[in-house]
Amino acid sequence: MIAQSEWAAELVVIADPELLRARAQVLGLPLQLQVIDLAGVSHPLPAGTVGVLPASGDCAEPRQAAPRQAGPRLAGPGLAEAVEPGVLNVANAPYVVETLQRAVDGCTSGQFQAMVTAPVQKSVINDAGIPFSGHTEFLAEQTGTARVVMLLAAGELRVALATTHLPLSQVPAAITAESLATTLHILHADLKNKFGILEPCIAVLGLNPHAGEGGHLGREEIEVIGPVLDRLRGEGMNLLGPLPADTAFSPKLVEQADAYLAMFHDQGLPVLKYAGFGNAVNITLGLPIVRTSVDHGTALDLAGTGEASDGSLRAALELAIRLTAS
């Protein structure tokens, strides 16, 4: 388990201490909590000890909570209501949002070097009357960042997205010369500045089958993607493509490319998640802070069972430490 491991960094968990203590007791995990303030701790804590910054849940007011089923509950003073593992409760949505707010505030003030996020259930936050489209959009707004890029990494395989959570019918119109160039600039800059790759090679996928087959299967490669790549090559970027997506992940190209840019969510991520599901990391590029996250959702059916894998969270922590050390 994460808390039972030694880390070469000062890890701070933003949460309700009593919730963590009660959950550890239910799971039979030895756990010592050290409650801290935003000054943090002066050194990495030993395995089995967790530094906790309490969250009070006072950042927003939810609507009335829905009736809840009976069952084992874990409560803490920072929560509006007791927590049932795996059961959503709109009353505790402000608490969830506050944990994110405190983390980003600590990063922007320089008190934290990075933030690592666990999955959240977006629907219950919105049901509580708090507009929330996701971590990425929240962090962009809080840091005043106009444009961010989603990158997932499984080891040395990195896949970024030109568009994210859009219906497939809306993808072609969303791929404009301006948006594509901006995405590539952000990807190129963060591969250099955060990953330490001096001259990144980026493989760019086409939108259509066979990258348009010379215009017979679509003209986006000819009219939008190709011209943008040519212009950016003139600026000194090392870009491959537009490449047919069905052959772009061949071993030779994977070895050559430092990152891929897929045109839509389900074009590049199935390959990435096949290569490293459960151990892949989601990184938000373009932010003035380092943010990593897991590659999966909330897995409500596993909450409180002790059967959930910590592989992706562990990988996200390791990468955050690596990125801040470079």
C-alpha positions in Angstrom: 0.0 0.0 0.0 1.1 3.6 -0.7 1.2 4.7 3.0 3.3 1.6 3.9 6.1 2.5 1.5 9.1 4.8 1.9 9.2 7.8 -0.5 12.0 10.1 -1.4 9.8 13.1 -1.0 7.6 14.8 1.5 4.1 13.5 0.8 1.1 15.4 2.1 -2.4 14.0 1.9 -5.2 16.6 1.9 -8.1 14.8 3.5 -10.2 14.4 6.6 -7.8 12.7 9.1 -10.6 10.8 10.9 -11.8 9.4 7.6 -8.2 8.1 6.8 -7.8 6.7 10.3 -11.2 4.9 10.3 -10.6 3.5 6.8 -7.2 2.2 7.8 -8.8 0.5 10.8 -11.5 -1.2 8.6 -8.8 -2.5 6.2 -6.5 -3.6 9.0 -3.6 -1.3 7.9 -1.1 0.1 10.5 -1.2 3.9 10.0 0.1 6.8 11.9 -1.1 10.3 11.0 0.8 13.5 11.4 -1.5 16.5 11.0 0.4 19.4 9.5 -0.2 22.9 8.2 0.6 24.4 4.8 4.2 24.8 5.9 4.5 21.0 5.3 7.0 18.7 6.9 10.7 19.1 6.9 11.6 15.6 5.7 10.1 12.5 4.2 8.1 10.6 6.8 8.8 6.9 7.6 6.8 4.1 6.0 3.5 3.8 7.8 3.3 7.5 8.7 1.3 10.0 6.6 1.4 13.7 6.7 -2.2 15.0 6.5 -3.5 18.5 5.8 -7.1 18.6 7.0 -9.9 19.6 4.7 -13.0 21.1 6.2 -15.3 21.0 3.2 -16.3 24.6 3.6 -15.6 25.9 0.1 -19.1 25.5 -1.3 -22.7 24.7 -0.2 -24.3 21.6 -1.6 -28.0 21.0 -2.2 -29.9 18.7 0.1 -28.4 15.2 0.2 -30.4 12.3 -1.1 -31.5 9.5 1.2 -28.8 7.0 1.8 -28.8 3.3 2.4 -27.7 1.8 5.7 -24.3 0.2 6.0 -20.8 0.6 7.5 -19.8 4.3 7.8 -16.6 6.1 8.2 -17.0 9.7 9.5 -14.7 12.6 10.2 -15.2 16.3 11.2 -14.2 17.6 7.8 -17.1 15.8 6.1 -20.7 17.0 6.0 -22.0 13.5 6.5 -20.6 10.1 7.3 -19.1 8.2 4.4 -20.2 4.8 3.2 -17.5 3.2 1.0 -18.7 3.1 -2.6 -21.8 5.2 -1.9 -22.0 8.7 -3.5 -23.2 11.6 -1.3 -23.8 15.1 -2.7 -23.4 16.5 0.9 -19.7 15.7 0.8 -19.0 17.2 -2.6 -17.7 20.5 -1.2 -15.1 18.5 0.8 -13.9 16.9 -2.4 -13.6 20.2 -4.2 -11.8 21.8 -1.2 -9.1 19.1 -1.3 -8.4 20.1 -4.9 -8.4 23.8 -4.1 -6.0 23.4 -1.2 -3.6 21.4 -3.4 -3.6 23.8 -6.3 -3.2 26.8 -3.9 -0.2 25.1 -2.3 1.4 24.5 -5.6 0.9 28.0 -7.0 2.2 29.5 -3.7 5.3 27.3 -3.9 4.5 25.4 -0.7 4.1 22.2 -2.7 6.2 21.1 -5.7 3.5 19.0 -7.4 0.0 17.6 -6.9 -1.1 14.1 -7.6 -4.9 13.5 -7.9 -6.9 10.4 -7.2 -10.1 9.9 -9.3 -13.2 11.8 -8.5 -16.9 11.2 -9.4 -17.7 14.3 -11.5 -21.4 13.5 -11.5 -21.9 13.8 -7.7 -20.1 17.2 -7.6 -22.4 18.5 -10.3 -25.4 17.0 -8.6 -24.4 19.0 -5.5 -24.8 22.2 -7.5 -21.1 22.8 -8.0 -20.2 23.1 -11.7 -17.3 20.7 -12.3 -16.3 19.3 -15.7 -13.1 17.6 -14.4 -9.7 18.0 -12.8 -8.1 19.4 -15.9 -10.6 22.2 -16.5 -10.6 23.0 -12.8 -6.8 23.3 -12.6 -6.7 25.4 -15.8 -9.2 27.8 -14.4 -7.5 28.1 -11.0 -4.1 28.7 -12.5 -5.3 31.1 -15.3 -4.2 28.8 -18.0 -5.9 29.3 -21.4 -5.0 25.9 -22.9 -3.9 22.6 -21.4 -3.0 19.3 -23.0 -3.8 15.8 -21.7 -0.9 13.3 -21.9 -0.9 9.7 -20.7 2.3 7.8 -20.1 3.0 4.1 -19.6 6.7 3.9 -19.1 8.4 5.6 -22.1 5.2 5.4 -24.2 3.5 8.8 -24.1 0.3 9.7 -25.9 -1.2 13.3 -25.9 -4.6 14.2 -27.2 -5.5 17.0 -29.7 -9.2 16.7 -28.5 -10.4 15.1 -25.3 -13.9 14.3 -24.2 -15.9 15.1 -27.4 -18.5 13.0 -29.3 -16.8 11.6 -32.4 -19.1 13.6 -34.6 -17.6 16.9 -33.2 -13.9 15.9 -33.5 -13.2 17.1 -37.1 -14.5 20.6 -36.5 -12.5 20.8 -33.3 -9.2 20.1 -35.1 -8.3 23.6 -36.4 -4.9 24.8 -37.5 -4.7 27.2 -34.5 -5.7 24.5 -31.9 -3.4 21.9 -33.4 -0.4 24.3 -33.4 -1.1 25.4 -29.9 -1.3 21.8 -28.7 2.0 20.9 -30.4 3.7 23.9 -28.9 2.6 22.9 -25.4 3.5 19.3 -25.9 6.9 20.2 -27.4 7.7 22.7 -24.6 6.8 20.4 -21.7 8.6 17.4 -23.2 11.7 19.7 -23.0 11.0 21.6 -19.8 9.4 18.9 -17.6 10.6 15.6 -19.1 14.1 16.9 -19.9 14.0 15.8 -23.5 16.2 18.3 -25.4 15.0 17.6 -28.9 11.6 15.8 -28.7 10.4 13.7 -31.6 6.6 13.8 -31.8 4.7 11.4 -34.0 1.4 13.0 -35.1 -1.5 10.7 -36.1 -3.9 11.5 -39.0 -7.6 11.9 -38.3 -8.9 9.5 -41.0 -8.1 5.9 -41.8 -4.8 5.6 -43.6 -4.2 9.3 -42.8 -6.8 10.2 -45.5 -5.4 8.0 -48.2 -4.3 11.0 -50.2 -7.6 12.7 -49.8 -9.8 9.7 -50.8 -10.8 9.0 -47.2 -10.9 12.6 -45.9 -9.0 15.8 -46.5 -8.2 17.0 -43.0 -4.6 15.7 -43.3 -4.1 17.7 -46.6 -6.0 20.9 -45.5 -5.2 21.2 -41.8 -2.9 18.7 -40.2 -0.1 18.5 -42.9 0.2 22.3 -43.3 0.5 22.8 -39.6 3.2 20.2 -39.3 5.1 21.7 -42.2 5.0 25.2 -40.6 6.2 23.9 -37.2 9.0 21.9 -38.8 10.1 25.2 -40.2 10.3 26.5 -36.6 12.6 23.6 -35.7 10.2 20.9 -34.3 11.0 17.3 -35.1 7.6 16.0 -36.2 6.6 12.7 -37.9 3.3 12.5 -39.8 0.5 12.8 -40.3 0.7 9.0 -39.7 -1.9 6.3 -40.3 -3.0 5.4 -36.8 -3.2 1.7 -37.4 0.5 1.4 -38.1 1.9 4.3 -36.1 2.5 2.2 -33.0 4.9 -0.2 -34.6 7.9 -1.1 -32.5 10.3 0.9 -34.7 8.2 4.1 -34.5 7.6 3.7 -30.8 11.3 3.5 -30.3 11.8 6.7 -32.4 9.1 8.9 -31.0 9.3 10.6 -27.6 5.5 11.2 -27.7 2.5 10.7 -29.9 -0.3 13.2 -30.6 -3.6 11.4 -31.3 -6.4 13.4 -32.8 -9.1 12.0 -30.5 -9.5 10.2 -27.2 -10.1 6.6 -28.5 -7.6 6.8 -31.2 -4.5 6.8 -29.0 -5.5 5.8 -25.5 -6.6 2.2 -26.2 -3.0 1.5 -27.3 -1.6 3.3 -24.3 -3.9 1.6 -21.8 -3.3 -1.8 -23.3 0.4 -1.2 -22.9 0.2 -0.2 -19.2 -3.3 -0.1 -17.8 -3.2 0.1 -14.0 0.3 1.5 -14.1 -0.2 4.4 -16.5 -0.2 8.1 -15.5 -2.2 11.1 -16.6 -0.2 14.3 -16.8 -1.7 17.8 -17.5 0.7 19.7 -19.7 0.7 23.5 -20.1 0.0 24.3 -16.4 2.5 26.3 -14.4 2.5 23.5 -11.9 3.2 19.7 -12.1 0.1 17.6 -11.9 -0.1 13.9 -12.4 -3.0 11.5 -11.8 -4.2 7.9 -12.2 -5.3 6.4 -15.5 -8.6 5.0 -14.1 -11.9 6.0 -12.5 -13.4 5.8 -9.1 -14.1 2.0 -9.0 -16.9 2.4 -6.5 -17.5 -1.3 -6.3 -14.0 -1.8 -4.9 -14.1 1.0 -2.3 -13.4 -0.2 1.2 -12.7 -3.8 0.1 -8.9 -3.6 0.1 -8.9 -5.1 -3.4 -8.3 -1.9 -5.4 -4.9 -1.8 -7.1 -2.6 1.1 -6.2 -0.4 0.6 -9.2 -1.4 3.7 -11.1 -1.4 6.0 -8.1 2.1 4.7 -7.2 3.3 5.4 -10.8 1.7 8.9 -10.6 3.6 9.7 -7.4 6.8 8.4 -8.8 6.5 10.4 -11.9 5.6 13.6 -10.0 8.7 13.2 -7.9 10.8 12.6 -11.0 9.4 15.7 -12.8 10.0 17.9 -9.8 13.6 16.6 -9.4 14.6 17.4 -13.0 
